[in-house]
Amino acid sequence: MPMPFAPATTSKMLRSIVPKCQQQATAVAATAARQCPRRSLSTTTARAQQPCRPTASTTKASQRCLRAFPSTPSTYNNSAAHQRRYRHKTVEEAKSRYRTGPFSWKAGVLFVLAGGGLVWYFEFEKQRMQRKRVAEATKGVGRPKVGGDFLLQDQNGKPFGSADLKGRYSLVYFGFTHCPDICPEELDKMAQMFDLVEAERPGQLVPVFVTCDPQRDDPATLKTYLSEFHPRFVGLTGTYEQIKDVCKAYRVYFSTPRDVKPGQDYLVDHSIYFYLMDPEGDFVEALGRQHSPDAAAKVILDHVKDWRGPIKQ
Amino acid sequence: MGIFDYFSSAETKRADEVRKGAVAPDRSERKKCWEARDQFYGCLDKHNVIDSLNGDGKKTAEKECAPENKQFEQDCAAAWVTYFKKFRVADYQKRRPSSG
């Protein structure tokens, strides 16, 4: 007797999807179906399944499968509707679909990439905003002003002022040539920092050394002294009053005795920070002993890269 | 003796100027000074002296580390010698709380 409601594919599907205990049920259902054709299949199967207590997923799978099975004559005769109801081409596809749900490795990769990208972007923007806040903390009205206009003499005896620093970033350090241990170390560090920045952004940073000891450090002394550290260093000196004003503008503490007898030796106590100034002459950040040359160069480079204003080439 | 005398006297003169602080020491002179300082520090460490300027420390340093001290004073500016001797004390006091 032909079975119009149970084509070969359907019975195969039923057998392959439902595991063991349901296979018996299916067998029962098949016999039941054979005995009482039409419409009786699903109800019979459902009843027959009950004692087996299958797991949730297999129940769902079998139910789904049975639901896909056309239960009314009008539906299974209509072939277009028939195909629409089968969403999966093969049994294996249906199986994996129900095992993993809507997730696949492609979705996973996409999720991780999108998530990683967003995290990176937010971190990048956060750091940029922090640098911007640091850089702009001294701009505008009502901010503490570090730095300012000055006019001194460079190591060649030529006048050199704050106007000569405009248009480029500058790294300003205060010291004196008779400095016993800290300044030479810091100046060596400054030379390394400068080389690192120069390698990436040539000509955009001017290293400046301002003496706190103008009495002994004349241009010639500065020239000899600085040439041992870096040929590009700009050394500035002036009169005691001029130096005092510059130190005051940069909030640098120093203790040079004012009237020293000729030939008397003394040391100068002074602040030991590098002052990073932007192309407009505004203070950006102070770099101290805690920064390694690499770390300091990175801080400088990050600010240089952030700068959107004009830069002198 | 002629030219040798001239050279040696120029060198002595320069060292003398450095010691008095008339000229700033250059890189090699700084290095020489720091080496002499470390020798002196090493001697003080050996005799457990921190402050070589006052009290018992001064006595021990004068007795035990006289040659190192002489070399130190020879290679460094006088102001530096005092500075480094004071710095040793300040540095020790700064480190003491953290090292227990």
Interface residues (C-beta under 8 A of the other chain):
Chain A: T177 H178 P180 D181 P184 R216 D217 T221 T224 Y225 E228 G263 Q264 D265 Y266 L267
Chain B: K20 G21 A22 V23 A24 P25 D26 R27 R30 W34 A77 A78 A79 W80 Y83 F84 F87
